[in-house]
């Protein structure tokens, strides 16, 4: 494939984006690479599995490794590392499932880690002894682009042609022997969903390890070689010696490469040197941002000439026929809405019994442990109210996480998720995002933690950061108890079930309605993100493998527990301490005397009355909470929340729920002397809120919970960053500064919305 070098930039940009799905890059000739095998060094064998997204790489990885997998993070970055054990005839090998990428143009963290692993720049991880590159047998030329780039690293390789059965159905005949001779490496046909194919691949891997070979690299023009050598000479000496020739090519020709983040090279000097090298290429008649795509595909076309022949007519594509309906501007959106309705209906209905079971188990454990520690009240409270409650605080959401990721994995494996992203692109493009932000925001409706982790697939770092900053605004399941409590107590009794259900439905879209305009402001004034083209390959429709879907669901659940669970547990302990201390005996004595005076009977008689004693205990707990450090903080900041109609009890509940929103339910139960066992459907708590009146101030004697106040509280919880786990994930995925910014802007936004709701609502009523 050739094009004249003086083509318009616009035409070429469209061409190369269709091929690479990111900014075009250019490589040049590789130097001789000496590679020592693991067998020589005594280290464990390391095999890297690479390929385009949606090519079947992870399916093959799962079949090759089975349950012998471990998931972690690469050091220094937030990209997940999946390593499995491949059983060979006499030994085992570590098989690394690298993130899917169309090229080595490292513009995202996922793509950069592919380059770093292959070039041996990941601490604690050796350079691969073998690279297994997946290509699509039905689209051989395009999917050989990545292996052609990897060839410049001089690593031993083999090529796996997936979709072999589909290629045969399409009447394609591939001469494997000729292709092997041209490429210089083993080529294995494969159907990644079949165990027999994975066994064939495993045997081929073992043969390739015993007799390593490298893929035939491209021979670049002299001007490209001279530009690369000039760039190397411009580098600091230490950097020049540490970089592989292929990495220098990436620096030279990759636009906005994430690879430069690890280079010890002053930015101004680097930019000048890179521009000088690119000018040399430009002067020779090549467009420096076009040469790789044009010359590499020329090279690939020569290698595959006469390799692929068609033995019959091209059959009507089944995927194309289905897409006429599913990506239709009208019917496609209607079907998408119906699918999303089924997904979220399933998340709420299927998860309900399991969540109730976890709550029941937590209560049973607390009831069993509590009497055993009754002799030491502080230890009893620490174990029962903090430790067990803290574990339950994150485990209760695990069913929803698992169910959501079951459906996400199912939709991804069928190929529909890419269509959904395409449909959603217009919804997001006006504010500076694209359809790739759809999956992270969708995931955030269950929990922002997996949603934020899902932003790793967004190439542009600023677009990724913008999505991270608004993902917590999606109405996650932790907000639901607050909505149910307040709507059940104040909206439904006054306005009926229709308005109540409409209010609940609307609250789930408040965050989304606010998020998109905020992204526009962030992109325009804060991040200054340039418009990003949305390029997405439509994968073929597949029948998903249930084992892969369940495995990915399990991985997501484990990652949620590890990342969010530990943080929520730690924060729960801190909040417990703020709510428990100080605990002077004078508080309890004063409550006892007050209750005795109110009931006009001796304290001994009250304590022998089981119901009266229980009520007294709840009054004491309420008094302790009121004078605790958290209670004092609530009274201290209450003047700020008075503008939203919040009294000190609501304010304490708001502060106590910053680590986890649902904590406000039990906190209000304690404040209103009902105990911490109440839930959002508790009639006693709803009655207490309904009958609550101001005890002091300008509203003394008036009801605390009016409709403007209730709506203001729900708006506050819809927009505020009340999740310690989410802030911790933002810190891991972005930085501490962005986590602080997220907490600050969302808190101010929530406070402002609550104040406006109360002030305007009060004037209208």
PEBELVEN-V850368 format. One record per residue. NEAR is the number of other ideal C-beta (glycine too) atoms within 8 Angstrom. D_CENTER is the distance of its C-alpha to the mean C-alpha in Angstrom with 1 decimal. Layout:
BEGIN
near->NEAR d_center->D_CENTER
near->NEAR d_center->D_CENTER
END
This chain:
BEGIN
near->6 d_center->38.4
near->5 d_center->39.9
near->9 d_center->39.8
near->5 d_center->42.2
near->8 d_center->40.8
near->3 d_center->41.9
near->10 d_center->39.6
near->5 d_center->38.0
near->7 d_center->34.7
near->6 d_center->33.3
near->8 d_center->34.2
near->14 d_center->32.9
near->9 d_center->29.6
near->8 d_center->29.1
near->10 d_center->30.3
near->13 d_center->28.2
near->12 d_center->24.9
near->8 d_center->25.8
near->12 d_center->26.3
near->14 d_center->23.5
near->9 d_center->20.8
near->12 d_center->20.7
near->11 d_center->23.5
near->17 d_center->26.4
near->14 d_center->27.4
near->14 d_center->30.6
near->14 d_center->31.6
near->13 d_center->35.1
near->11 d_center->37.2
near->13 d_center->36.0
near->7 d_center->38.3
near->5 d_center->39.5
near->10 d_center->36.9
near->4 d_center->38.2
near->10 d_center->35.9
near->5 d_center->37.0
near->10 d_center->35.8
near->12 d_center->34.6
near->7 d_center->37.9
near->6 d_center->39.8
near->7 d_center->37.9
near->5 d_center->37.5
near->7 d_center->33.7
near->7 d_center->31.4
near->15 d_center->30.8
near->15 d_center->27.5
near->16 d_center->26.4
near->12 d_center->23.5
near->13 d_center->22.2
near->14 d_center->21.3
near->13 d_center->21.1
near->13 d_center->19.8
near->8 d_center->16.7
near->9 d_center->17.9
near->12 d_center->21.0
near->12 d_center->20.9
near->14 d_center->20.0
near->8 d_center->17.7
near->11 d_center->20.3
near->17 d_center->23.0
near->13 d_center->21.3
near->12 d_center->21.0
near->11 d_center->24.7
near->12 d_center->25.9
near->12 d_center->24.4
near->8 d_center->24.2
near->4 d_center->23.1
near->7 d_center->23.8
near->11 d_center->20.3
near->6 d_center->18.5
near->10 d_center->14.9
near->7 d_center->14.4
near->8 d_center->13.5
near->12 d_center->15.8
near->7 d_center->18.0
near->4 d_center->17.4
near->9 d_center->14.0
near->8 d_center->10.4
near->11 d_center->10.4
near->8 d_center->10.6
near->9 d_center->14.3
near->10 d_center->15.7
near->12 d_center->19.4
near->14 d_center->21.9
near->11 d_center->25.7
near->13 d_center->27.8
near->6 d_center->31.2
near->12 d_center->34.1
near->4 d_center->37.7
near->3 d_center->38.7
near->6 d_center->35.6
near->9 d_center->31.8
near->15 d_center->29.3
near->12 d_center->25.7
near->13 d_center->23.7
near->14 d_center->20.5
near->10 d_center->18.0
near->12 d_center->16.9
near->9 d_center->14.1
near->10 d_center->15.7
near->13 d_center->17.5
near->11 d_center->20.5
near->11 d_center->22.3
near->15 d_center->22.5
near->14 d_center->22.2
near->13 d_center->19.5
near->13 d_center->18.0
near->14 d_center->14.3
near->11 d_center->13.2
near->12 d_center->12.7
near->17 d_center->16.2
near->14 d_center->17.7
near->14 d_center->17.0
near->14 d_center->18.8
near->14 d_center->21.7
near->12 d_center->21.8
near->15 d_center->21.9
near->16 d_center->24.5
near->11 d_center->26.6
near->8 d_center->26.5
near->7 d_center->25.0
near->10 d_center->22.4
near->5 d_center->24.2
near->4 d_center->25.1
near->9 d_center->24.4
near->8 d_center->27.4
near->9 d_center->27.7
near->12 d_center->27.5
near->14 d_center->30.8
near->16 d_center->29.9
near->13 d_center->27.4
near->13 d_center->26.9
near->13 d_center->26.0
near->18 d_center->25.2
near->14 d_center->26.9
near->13 d_center->27.5
near->14 d_center->31.1
near->9 d_center->31.3
near->7 d_center->30.1
near->14 d_center->31.5
near->9 d_center->32.2
near->8 d_center->28.9
near->13 d_center->26.8
near->13 d_center->29.3
near->14 d_center->28.3
near->15 d_center->25.6
near->13 d_center->28.1
near->13 d_center->30.7
near->12 d_center->28.5
near->15 d_center->27.8
near->14 d_center->31.6
near->14 d_center->32.3
near->11 d_center->30.9
near->11 d_center->33.8
near->13 d_center->31.9
near->13 d_center->33.2
near->16 d_center->31.6
near->15 d_center->31.8
near->15 d_center->30.6
near->14 d_center->29.4
near->15 d_center->30.2
near->15 d_center->27.9
near->12 d_center->28.8
near->12 d_center->32.4
near->7 d_center->33.5
near->10 d_center->32.2
near->12 d_center->34.1
near->8 d_center->37.2
near->7 d_center->36.9
near->10 d_center->36.7
near->11 d_center->39.9
near->12 d_center->38.6
near->8 d_center->40.5
near->12 d_center->39.1
near->10 d_center->41.6
near->8 d_center->39.7
near->6 d_center->42.7
near->9 d_center->43.0
near->13 d_center->39.3
near->11 d_center->39.4
near->7 d_center->42.4
near->10 d_center->41.0
near->12 d_center->37.6
near->9 d_center->39.3
near->13 d_center->36.6
near->10 d_center->36.3
near->12 d_center->34.9
near->11 d_center->33.9
near->11 d_center->33.4
near->14 d_center->30.7
near->10 d_center->29.3
near->13 d_center->26.0
near->8 d_center->26.1
near->7 d_center->29.5
near->6 d_center->30.3
near->6 d_center->33.5
near->15 d_center->31.7
near->13 d_center->29.4
near->8 d_center->32.7
near->11 d_center->34.2
near->14 d_center->31.3
near->12 d_center->31.6
near->8 d_center->35.3
near->12 d_center->34.9
near->15 d_center->32.5
near->10 d_center->35.3
near->9 d_center->37.9
near->15 d_center->35.9
near->15 d_center->35.5
near->6 d_center->39.2
near->5 d_center->40.1
near->11 d_center->37.4
near->10 d_center->37.7
near->13 d_center->35.9
near->13 d_center->35.1
near->8 d_center->37.7
near->11 d_center->36.4
near->11 d_center->37.3
near->5 d_center->40.3
near->9 d_center->39.5
near->8 d_center->42.2
near->5 d_center->44.1
near->10 d_center->42.7
near->14 d_center->39.1
near->11 d_center->40.4
near->9 d_center->42.3
near->14 d_center->39.4
near->14 d_center->37.2
near->8 d_center->40.0
near->11 d_center->40.7
near->14 d_center->37.1
near->10 d_center->37.4
near->7 d_center->40.6
near->9 d_center->39.1
near->11 d_center->36.5
near->7 d_center->37.3
near->6 d_center->39.1
near->7 d_center->36.6
near->11 d_center->33.7
near->10 d_center->35.9
near->6 d_center->36.7
near->5 d_center->33.2
near->11 d_center->31.7
near->10 d_center->32.1
near->12 d_center->33.8
near->13 d_center->30.7
near->11 d_center->28.6
near->12 d_center->31.4
near->13 d_center->31.1
near->16 d_center->27.4
near->15 d_center->28.3
near->15 d_center->31.2
near->14 d_center->29.6
near->13 d_center->25.9
near->9 d_center->25.2
near->6 d_center->22.8
near->13 d_center->22.0
near->12 d_center->19.4
near->14 d_center->22.0
near->9 d_center->24.2
near->6 d_center->22.1
near->6 d_center->23.7
near->9 d_center->27.1
near->5 d_center->29.9
near->10 d_center->31.5
near->5 d_center->32.4
near->6 d_center->30.5
near->6 d_center->33.7
near->9 d_center->35.5
near->12 d_center->32.8
near->8 d_center->32.6
near->8 d_center->36.4
near->11 d_center->36.6
near->11 d_center->34.0
near->8 d_center->35.7
near->10 d_center->39.1
near->14 d_center->38.0
near->12 d_center->36.5
near->8 d_center->39.8
near->12 d_center->41.7
near->14 d_center->39.9
near->9 d_center->40.3
near->6 d_center->44.1
near->8 d_center->44.5
near->4 d_center->43.4
near->12 d_center->39.8
near->10 d_center->36.9
near->11 d_center->34.7
near->11 d_center->31.5
near->15 d_center->32.9
near->13 d_center->34.8
near->11 d_center->32.1
near->12 d_center->31.2
near->11 d_center->34.9
near->11 d_center->36.4
near->13 d_center->33.8
near->12 d_center->34.2
near->10 d_center->38.0
near->11 d_center->37.7
near->12 d_center->35.6
near->10 d_center->38.1
near->7 d_center->40.9
near->12 d_center->39.3
near->12 d_center->38.7
near->6 d_center->41.9
near->5 d_center->43.7
near->11 d_center->41.0
near->9 d_center->39.6
near->7 d_center->42.2
near->9 d_center->42.0
near->6 d_center->44.4
near->5 d_center->44.0
near->4 d_center->42.9
near->5 d_center->39.3
near->8 d_center->38.3
near->5 d_center->36.6
near->6 d_center->32.8
near->8 d_center->31.4
near->10 d_center->28.0
near->8 d_center->29.8
near->8 d_center->31.8
near->9 d_center->28.9
near->10 d_center->27.1
near->8 d_center->30.2
near->9 d_center->29.3
near->11 d_center->25.5
near->9 d_center->24.9
near->9 d_center->28.0
near->4 d_center->27.8
near->6 d_center->29.3
near->8 d_center->29.0
near->13 d_center->25.5
near->10 d_center->24.2
near->8 d_center->26.2
near->10 d_center->24.9
near->10 d_center->21.3
near->8 d_center->22.1
near->8 d_center->23.8
near->11 d_center->21.0
near->9 d_center->18.5
near->8 d_center->21.4
near->8 d_center->21.8
near->10 d_center->18.2
near->9 d_center->18.2
near->8 d_center->21.7
near->10 d_center->20.9
near->14 d_center->18.0
near->10 d_center->20.6
near->7 d_center->23.7
near->10 d_center->22.7
near->11 d_center->20.8
near->8 d_center->23.8
near->7 d_center->26.2
near->9 d_center->23.8
near->12 d_center->22.8
near->8 d_center->26.5
near->8 d_center->27.3
near->13 d_center->25.0
near->10 d_center->26.6
near->8 d_center->30.0
near->8 d_center->29.4
near->14 d_center->28.4
near->9 d_center->31.5
near->8 d_center->33.7
near->9 d_center->32.6
near->11 d_center->33.3
near->8 d_center->36.6
near->8 d_center->37.6
near->12 d_center->36.7
near->10 d_center->38.0
near->7 d_center->41.7
near->6 d_center->41.6
near->11 d_center->40.6
near->8 d_center->42.8
near->3 d_center->45.2
near->7 d_center->42.6
near->6 d_center->40.9
near->8 d_center->38.5
near->8 d_center->37.3
near->12 d_center->37.2
near->11 d_center->35.0
near->11 d_center->32.7
near->11 d_center->32.2
near->13 d_center->32.2
near->10 d_center->30.7
near->13 d_center->28.2
near->10 d_center->27.4
near->13 d_center->27.4
near->13 d_center->26.1
near->14 d_center->23.2
near->11 d_center->22.3
near->11 d_center->22.7
near->13 d_center->20.6
near->15 d_center->17.3
near->11 d_center->18.7
near->11 d_center->19.8
near->12 d_center->16.3
near->12 d_center->15.6
near->12 d_center->17.4
near->14 d_center->15.4
near->14 d_center->12.1
near->12 d_center->14.0
near->12 d_center->15.6
near->14 d_center->12.7
near->14 d_center->11.1
near->11 d_center->14.7
near->11 d_center->15.1
near->12 d_center->12.0
near->13 d_center->13.2
near->10 d_center->16.7
near->11 d_center->16.2
near->9 d_center->14.5
near->11 d_center->17.3
near->11 d_center->20.0
near->14 d_center->19.0
near->11 d_center->18.7
near->11 d_center->15.0
near->12 d_center->16.2
near->13 d_center->19.1
near->13 d_center->17.1
near->13 d_center->15.3
near->11 d_center->18.9
near->12 d_center->20.2
near->10 d_center->17.8
near->11 d_center->18.4
near->7 d_center->21.6
near->6 d_center->20.1
near->13 d_center->17.8
near->10 d_center->20.1
near->7 d_center->22.6
near->10 d_center->20.4
near->14 d_center->19.2
near->12 d_center->15.9
near->11 d_center->15.9
near->13 d_center->14.8
near->11 d_center->11.6
near->13 d_center->10.2
near->11 d_center->11.1
near->12 d_center->8.5
near->15 d_center->5.7
near->15 d_center->8.9
near->10 d_center->10.1
near->14 d_center->7.5
near->15 d_center->8.3
near->13 d_center->11.8
near->13 d_center->11.6
near->15 d_center->9.7
near->13 d_center->7.8
near->12 d_center->6.6
near->16 d_center->4.2
near->17 d_center->3.8
near->16 d_center->3.8
near->12 d_center->2.2
near->10 d_center->2.3
near->14 d_center->4.9
near->14 d_center->6.6
near->9 d_center->8.6
near->12 d_center->10.3
near->10 d_center->13.5
near->10 d_center->15.1
near->8 d_center->14.1
near->10 d_center->15.5
near->15 d_center->13.8
near->13 d_center->10.4
near->11 d_center->11.8
near->15 d_center->13.2
near->15 d_center->10.1
near->15 d_center->8.7
near->14 d_center->12.3
near->14 d_center->12.6
near->14 d_center->9.5
near->14 d_center->11.5
near->12 d_center->14.4
near->14 d_center->13.3
near->12 d_center->15.7
near->12 d_center->13.9
near->11 d_center->16.3
near->11 d_center->17.5
near->12 d_center->19.4
near->9 d_center->21.3
near->12 d_center->23.9
near->15 d_center->24.9
near->13 d_center->25.4
near->11 d_center->27.3
near->14 d_center->29.6
near->14 d_center->30.6
near->13 d_center->30.9
near->11 d_center->32.9
near->13 d_center->35.1
near->12 d_center->35.9
near->14 d_center->34.8
near->11 d_center->35.8
near->5 d_center->39.3
near->6 d_center->40.3
near->7 d_center->38.8
near->6 d_center->38.3
near->6 d_center->35.5
near->7 d_center->34.9
near->10 d_center->34.1
near->13 d_center->32.1
near->8 d_center->29.8
near->8 d_center->29.6
near->11 d_center->28.6
near->11 d_center->25.9
near->8 d_center->24.6
near->8 d_center->24.8
near->12 d_center->23.0
near->9 d_center->19.8
near->9 d_center->20.0
near->12 d_center->21.2
near->12 d_center->17.8
near->11 d_center->17.1
near->8 d_center->20.7
near->11 d_center->20.4
near->12 d_center->17.0
near->14 d_center->18.2
near->9 d_center->21.5
near->11 d_center->19.8
near->15 d_center->17.7
near->11 d_center->21.1
near->9 d_center->22.6
near->14 d_center->20.0
near->13 d_center->20.3
near->8 d_center->24.1
near->5 d_center->25.1
near->7 d_center->22.4
near->8 d_center->20.3
near->8 d_center->22.9
near->12 d_center->20.6
near->4 d_center->22.7
near->5 d_center->22.2
near->10 d_center->20.1
near->6 d_center->21.4
near->9 d_center->19.2
near->8 d_center->20.0
near->10 d_center->18.5
near->10 d_center->20.3
near->9 d_center->21.2
near->9 d_center->21.1
near->8 d_center->24.0
near->9 d_center->23.8
near->9 d_center->23.8
near->4 d_center->24.6
near->10 d_center->21.6
near->9 d_center->22.5
near->6 d_center->22.0
near->7 d_center->21.7
near->13 d_center->18.7
near->13 d_center->17.0
near->9 d_center->17.9
near->9 d_center->16.9
near->10 d_center->13.3
near->12 d_center->13.4
near->9 d_center->15.1
near->9 d_center->12.7
near->12 d_center->9.7
near->12 d_center->12.4
near->9 d_center->13.7
near->12 d_center->10.6
near->15 d_center->10.3
near->11 d_center->14.0
near->8 d_center->14.1
near->14 d_center->11.7
near->15 d_center->12.3
near->13 d_center->15.7
near->8 d_center->17.6
near->11 d_center->16.8
near->15 d_center->17.8
near->13 d_center->20.8
near->9 d_center->22.0
near->12 d_center->21.7
near->14 d_center->23.6
near->12 d_center->26.3
near->9 d_center->26.7
near->13 d_center->26.9
near->14 d_center->29.3
near->10 d_center->31.5
near->12 d_center->31.6
near->12 d_center->32.6
near->11 d_center->35.1
near->7 d_center->37.0
near->6 d_center->39.7
near->9 d_center->41.7
near->6 d_center->45.4
near->6 d_center->47.9
near->6 d_center->49.6
near->12 d_center->46.8
near->10 d_center->47.3
near->8 d_center->51.1
near->9 d_center->51.1
near->12 d_center->49.1
near->11 d_center->51.4
near->9 d_center->54.4
near->9 d_center->53.0
near->13 d_center->52.3
near->12 d_center->55.8
near->7 d_center->57.3
near->6 d_center->55.4
near->8 d_center->56.5
near->5 d_center->60.0
near->6 d_center->60.1
near->6 d_center->59.9
near->9 d_center->56.6
near->6 d_center->57.8
near->8 d_center->58.2
near->14 d_center->54.7
near->9 d_center->53.2
near->6 d_center->55.1
near->8 d_center->53.8
near->5 d_center->50.5
near->6 d_center->49.0
near->10 d_center->50.3
near->11 d_center->49.1
near->8 d_center->45.5
near->10 d_center->45.7
near->13 d_center->47.0
near->8 d_center->44.2
near->12 d_center->41.6
near->12 d_center->43.7
near->12 d_center->43.6
near->12 d_center->39.8
near->12 d_center->39.5
near->12 d_center->42.0
near->12 d_center->40.2
near->14 d_center->36.9
near->9 d_center->38.7
near->10 d_center->40.2
near->14 d_center->37.2
near->10 d_center->35.4
near->13 d_center->32.7
near->13 d_center->35.5
near->9 d_center->37.1
near->11 d_center->34.0
near->14 d_center->33.7
near->10 d_center->37.3
near->6 d_center->36.9
near->10 d_center->34.2
near->12 d_center->35.6
near->5 d_center->37.6
near->7 d_center->34.5
near->13 d_center->33.2
near->10 d_center->36.7
near->8 d_center->36.2
near->13 d_center->33.7
near->12 d_center->36.2
near->13 d_center->34.5
near->12 d_center->37.0
near->9 d_center->36.5
near->12 d_center->35.3
near->12 d_center->32.4
near->14 d_center->31.6
near->17 d_center->31.6
near->12 d_center->29.3
near->14 d_center->26.9
near->11 d_center->27.0
near->13 d_center->26.7
near->14 d_center->23.5
near->8 d_center->21.5
near->12 d_center->19.7
near->14 d_center->19.1
near->12 d_center->20.4
near->10 d_center->22.2
near->12 d_center->24.5
near->13 d_center->26.6
near->14 d_center->28.2
near->10 d_center->29.7
near->15 d_center->30.6
near->14 d_center->32.5
near->14 d_center->34.2
near->14 d_center->35.5
near->12 d_center->36.6
near->12 d_center->38.5
near->10 d_center->40.1
near->11 d_center->38.5
near->9 d_center->36.6
near->9 d_center->32.9
near->7 d_center->32.9
near->12 d_center->32.7
near->8 d_center->29.9
near->10 d_center->29.0
near->7 d_center->31.7
near->10 d_center->34.4
near->6 d_center->37.5
near->8 d_center->38.9
near->16 d_center->36.0
near->11 d_center->36.2
near->8 d_center->39.9
near->11 d_center->39.6
near->15 d_center->37.4
near->10 d_center->39.7
near->6 d_center->42.7
near->11 d_center->41.3
near->8 d_center->43.4
near->11 d_center->43.5
near->5 d_center->45.6
near->4 d_center->46.4
near->7 d_center->45.9
near->3 d_center->46.8
near->7 d_center->45.4
near->8 d_center->47.2
near->5 d_center->48.0
near->7 d_center->45.6
near->8 d_center->42.6
near->14 d_center->39.4
near->11 d_center->37.1
near->11 d_center->38.2
near->10 d_center->36.2
near->13 d_center->35.1
near->14 d_center->34.0
near->13 d_center->32.1
near->10 d_center->30.3
near->17 d_center->29.7
near->13 d_center->28.1
near->13 d_center->25.7
near->13 d_center->24.8
near->14 d_center->24.3
near->15 d_center->21.9
near->13 d_center->20.1
near->13 d_center->19.6
near->11 d_center->19.7
near->10 d_center->17.1
near->10 d_center->18.4
near->13 d_center->15.7
near->11 d_center->16.2
near->15 d_center->13.1
near->13 d_center->10.9
near->12 d_center->13.3
near->12 d_center->13.1
near->14 d_center->9.4
near->15 d_center->10.3
near->11 d_center->13.3
near->8 d_center->11.6
near->11 d_center->9.3
near->9 d_center->12.2
near->6 d_center->15.4
near->6 d_center->17.6
near->6 d_center->19.2
near->13 d_center->16.3
near->13 d_center->15.4
near->8 d_center->19.1
near->9 d_center->19.1
near->14 d_center->16.4
near->10 d_center->18.4
near->8 d_center->21.6
near->9 d_center->21.1
near->13 d_center->19.5
near->10 d_center->22.4
near->8 d_center->25.0
near->11 d_center->23.7
near->14 d_center->23.8
near->13 d_center->27.2
near->8 d_center->28.6
near->12 d_center->27.6
near->16 d_center->29.2
near->11 d_center->32.3
near->8 d_center->32.7
near->13 d_center->32.4
near->14 d_center->35.0
near->9 d_center->37.4
near->9 d_center->37.4
near->13 d_center->37.5
near->10 d_center->40.3
near->6 d_center->42.3
near->5 d_center->42.0
near->7 d_center->42.9
END
